[in-house]
Amino acid sequence: MEVVVCKSKEEASALAAEIITKAVKKNPKTVLGLATGSTPVLMYDAMAKAVKAKKVSYKEVKSWNLDEYVGLAPTHEQSYRYFMNENLFKKIDIKLSNTHVLNGLAKNPEAECKKYERDIKKAGGIDIQVLGIGSDGHIAFNEPGTSLKSRTSVVYLTPSTIKDNARLFFKGKEKEVPTRALSMGVGTICEAKKIVLLAFGKNKADAVKGMVEGGVSQFCTASALQMHNDAWIFCDEEAASKLKLKDYYAWRSATKLQG
């Protein structure tokens, strides 16, 4: 695990975007795993700028998203399909037919999850998986207590996650937030060849501390990334503020990035 401590979320997002841009330039058929939420938006903006500048093309890239709410149509403004279309897919030259988001309206959610797993494997697996981290240390919708070997499945959201996400829904009401989601499992995520996780702000400091320096535990599902052989954590100063070895991580990652 490499922890990259940056002065700002803008700097961290630019560095993360550069990793993806370089990978796609090297392999135009790169398979991406993508995340939603406010955290990756600046990174997606940087990726779009690279396309506009004709530095890279996503015409042959395929993508699979981490999760989707159960019960939301793709056209719903809070669905993750809608988010991806608006914040990335419409801004780059990727083919929409090559982008995949779990179907929150699937009549058989369990079958939808199993098919998603099969399709990822048919594509050769995910080359780079983008992640954010919840304030309680969860990745995707793998809440505390989720098995670190879990696969894509139907999950129930915790009250804290529902509360955190309520601000995005109608009048900020928690009752508007779906209580279930379809989500890649921790085991599925950890099979990606490379992980790029972004974490910004003081409210993520405890989660980052647990992920990087805590024990590997299902109560902080992001801690499973300690066992991954190519995981990159991009933090701003605030998110990294509680790391005991913060200065060492910053020096080591800077050395590797320069090399």
N, C-alpha and C positions, 0 to 999 in steps of 0.2 A: 504494500500500500504506500503510495506516494502522496504526501499532503503538501499542496501548493498554497502558501499563504500570500494573498495579494492585498494591496492597499485599498482596493475598492472592488465592488461587484462588477463594475465595468471592465476592469483589468482581468479579473478571473474569467468572465464570460468570453472575452476576446481570446484568451489563451486556450480555453476549452474548444471554442469554435475553430481555432487553428488546427487543433489535433484532428478534428473531423474533416476539415478541408483537405489537409495533407493526406489523410487516409483515402478519401474519395478520389483525389487526383492520382494516387498510386494505384488504386483499384476502383475503377468506375462502377463496378458491380457490388460495392460494399453494402452489407446489410446492416441497417441501423435499428436500434431499439430506442424509442423516444419517450419523453416524459412531458407532462403538462404542468400547469400551475404558473405562478408569477416568476419563479426562480429561473427557468431556462429561457425566458423571453428575450433577454439581452443577447444571449448566445445565438438564438434563432435569428435575431436581427443581424448579427455579425455574419452568420452563414448566408443570409439573403444578400447582404452587401457584396460578398465574395462572388456570388452568382451574377449579380448585376454588373460587376466589374469584369466578368468573363474570366475569373481566375479558376473556376471549377464548374462542373455540370453534374446535376443529379438525375439525368435522364434515364440512367440504367440502375439507379439505386432503388432498393426496396426497404421498406420500413415496417416495423411492428411497434405499436404503442403498448405501454405498460398496463393500462386499465381503462375501465369505463363504468359509469354508474348504471345499475340495473334500473330499467324503466324510463330512461331518457332516449328520445329519438335523436338521430344524428343531426337533425336541424335545430334541436334545442340549444339555446345560447350557452348553457352550462354543460353540455355534453362535451366529452373530450375529442370526439371527431370534429365538432364545430370549432373547438379551440385550435386544433392542429391545422385545419383548413385556413383559418383566419390568421394565425400567427406564424405559420411556416409554409405550408404546402402551396398556398396561392402566391407566395413571394419567391419561390424557387421553381426550377424547371422539372421537378419530379412529376412522374405520371401518377395521377390519383389512383389508377388501377394497381399501382405498385405500393400503395400505402394501406396499411391494415390497422384497424382499431376494432377491438372486441364489440360485438353487437349487444347493446344494452336492452334491446327489445326481442332478443332471441327467445323463441317459444320453449326451447330446451337449453337453459343456460349451461348446464353441465356438459352437454354435447358440444356446445359452442366453445367451451374452454378446451376440451380434448382436441377438437379440430384445430384450434389455434396453435396448440403444442405441435401437432403433426405438421402444420404448414411451416412453422419456424424451422423444424428439422429438415423438411424438404428443400428449404431455401439454403441449407448449409449451416444454419445457426446464425446467431447475431454476432457481428464483428465488433461493434461498439455500442454499448448500452449507456444511454444518458439517464441519470437519476437525480432526484432531489432527495431531501430527507425531512421527515416530519419532526415536530418539536419533541415527540416522544421516541424518536429514533427509528421510526418505521420507514421502509422503502416500498414504493408502489402503494398498494393498500394492505400490505402485510403488517397488520397491527401487532403490538406487543403480545407475545404468547403464541405467535404463528411458528410452525415448524420451520427450521432452517433448510429442510429438504422439500418444502412445499412446492407444488406445481400450480399452473394456472387453474384457478377455481373461483367459485362464488364465495365472497367473504362478507362479513358483517362489520360495519364501521363502528368504532368506539364513540362514545358521547363526546370525547375531546376532539376527535377528527370532525365530527358533524358540526360542532361548535366553531372550529377553525374555518370550516368551509362555508358556513352560513352567510358570511359577509358577501359571498358571490351570488347568492340566490335572492329571490324576490323579497325586498324589504329586510333582508338579513335574518329572515326567520328560519330557525333550526328545523321546523316541521316541513319546510320546503326541500330540505336536503334528503336525497335517497338514503336509506339505511343499509343498502346492500350495493356491492359492486362486483364486477368481474375483474380479476387481477392476476397478472403473472405472479408465480410463486417465487419465494426466495431462491429455491433450487434452480428454477428456470433462469432467473436473472444472473445467477452466479456462473451459468454455463456460457455467458457471453465471453468472447475472447478478450475484450478490453472494457473496463468500466470507467465512465466519466461522471463523477458526482459533484453537484454544485450545492453550496450551503452559504447563506448570507444572513447577517444580522445577529444581534444578541440573543434573540429567542431561539436560535439554533445552537448556541454554544454548548449547552449540556448534551444535546444529541450528538454533536460532533465529538465531544470528549468521550462519550460512551462508545461511539462507533470506532474511534481510533485507539483509545487507551484503556477502554473497559474490557471486561472479559467477553468472550464470544458467547452470546446468549440469545435465546428466542425472545427475551424481553426488550432487546434492542436489535431488531432484525437487521439493521444496517451493519452491525458488528460482524456479520457473516463475511463482509468484504475483506476482513483481515486475512481470510484464508484464500483470497483471490490472488493470482500471481501477476496481475496487471491492472490494478485499480488506482485511479487518479482522483484525488479529492481536491477540488478547487474551492477555497474559502476566502472570505474577506477577513480583515483583522478582527472584527467583532465575533464572527462565528468561530474563529480559532482562539479566542481570548482565554479559554480555560484549559488549553492543551499544555501539559507539563513540559513537553519537548518541542514546543512551538518553534523556537529559534533553530533547533537542529533540523526539523522538517523543512523549514524555509530554505536553509542553506543547502540541504541535500537535493531538494527538488529543483532549485535554481541551477545547481551543478549539472543535473541530468538533462534539464531542458536546454541548457546551453550546449551540451554535448550532442 
